[in-house]
Amino acid sequence: MIERMQNGPTPRRRTLGQAGFTLIEIMVVVFILGLLITLVAPRILGRTDEARQTKAAADIKAIEQALHLYKLDNGFYPTTDQGIEALVSPPTSGMLPRRWNPEGYLPKLPKDPWDMPYVFQSDGAKYVILSFGADGAEGGEGPAKDIDSRDLG
């Protein structure tokens, strides 16, 4: 008979009743996760309106840059009738651009973060770009506050 040499205690094998986590361990983990969610979620979720307003301001700045390039090429801004569509495809009415960039000035027309088109008003010399905010109507406070290119500096 061959004797087995033991170098220490033999590892215990788990039986079917001992596998996995205990109910107390699972409850502690669920409690900790719930506590973290209640502390962190309001800070993250409460900032979506602020993030949308920031996105609208960034979009308006990008449209302004494209408008400045349009004016550099043509000597004037698109008119209200031509709209900001004149930055994507050449206008066919009103003051026609002399040197419209064949690649366009914007890749596509952006919509505001509330899925509404930006309001564009221009006489060819000056312009205003607006987003009416969350309520989609002029005026408002908080998330419904209008974002105006004249206020962005």
N, C-alpha and C positions, 0 to 999 in steps of 0.2 A: 504494500500500500504506500502511496506517495503522500508525504506530508506536505501540507501547504504552509508556506511561511507567511506570517502576517507582519506587516511593517507598521501597523497601527490599527485603529478601529476600522472595521469594514463599513463602507457606506450603506446607509439604510435606503432601501427602496420604498418609494411611496406606494401605498395601496390605493385602490380606487377611491376610497373615502377621503384621502388626504390631498388629492390633486387640486390645483387652482388657488384662488384667493378666498379669504373668508368674507363673510357678509359684512363684517365690521370694516374691513379694509376697503371694500367697494363703496360702502356708505361714506367713509371719510373722503375718498377721492371725489365722489359725486358732490359732496358738500363743499369741498375746496373749489371745484370747477364752478359750481353755482355762485359761490361767493365772488370769485374772480369775474364772472360774467356780469353780476349785478354792479360791481364797482367800475368795470371798464366799458361796458356796452353803452351806457348813457353818454360817455365822453366821445365815443366814436360815432355813434348813431346821431347824436345831437349836432354834429358838424356837417351833415350832408348839405344843408341849405347854404352854409358858409362856403363849402367847396363848390357848389353850383354857381354862386355869385362870383367867386374867384375865376372859375372857368369862363363865365360870360365876359368878364373883364379882359381875360387873356385873348379870347376870340375877337373882341372888339379891337384890341391892340393889333392883332394880326391883320384884320380887315383894314385898319388905318394904314399899316405899312404897305399893303397892296395898293391902297388908294394913292398913297404918295408916289409909288412907282408908276402908276397909271398917269398921274399928273406930270411926272418928269418926262415921260414918253410923249404925252399929248398936249400938255399945256393947260389942262383943266381936269376937274373931277367928273365922273359920270353924273348925270342928272337923276333926279328922283324917278322920272319916267323910265330911265334906263336901268336903274336899280344897281345893286351890287352884283347882279348877274353879269354886268359889263366887265367884271373882273375875271369871269370864267370863260365867257364867249363874247366875241365882238358885238357891240350894239349895232342895230340896223335902223335906228330912228334917232331923231334929235341931233345933237352935235356929234358927228361921227369922228372917232379917233383917227389921227393921221398916221400914227405909228403904233398900232396896237401890237403887243407882244404875242407872237404866234403860239407861245407856250401858255399864255394866260398869266394872270397875276395871283390867282388862287387855284388850287387843284379842284376844289368843289365848293359849293355854297354851304357854309356852316349853318346849322340851326342852333339856337340857344339851348342851354342844358335842360330846358323845360319843353323841348321839341317844337319850338315856335320859330318862325323866321325872324331874323333881326330886322328892325325897322331902319330904313335908310332914307334920309332926306338931304337933297343937295340941289343947289342952283348952278353948279359947275365951278363956283369959286370957293364955297364953303360947304361943309357937310356935317351931319349929325347921325350917329349910329346909336340905336337904343335896343335894349332888351327890357320888356315890361315885367320881368321877374316871374315868380311862381304863380301869380294870379292871372298873368297874361293881359292885364288891363293897366292903363296909365295911372301912375301914382302908386302909393302903397308904402307900407312900413315893414321892417324885418325881412322875411323871405320874399315878400311881395314887392319890395323896393325896386324901382327902376334902376337899371345900370345905363348910364349916359356917357357917351364918349367925351363930352365936354367936362365931365367931372373927374375923368381919369388922368388928366394932366398931360 
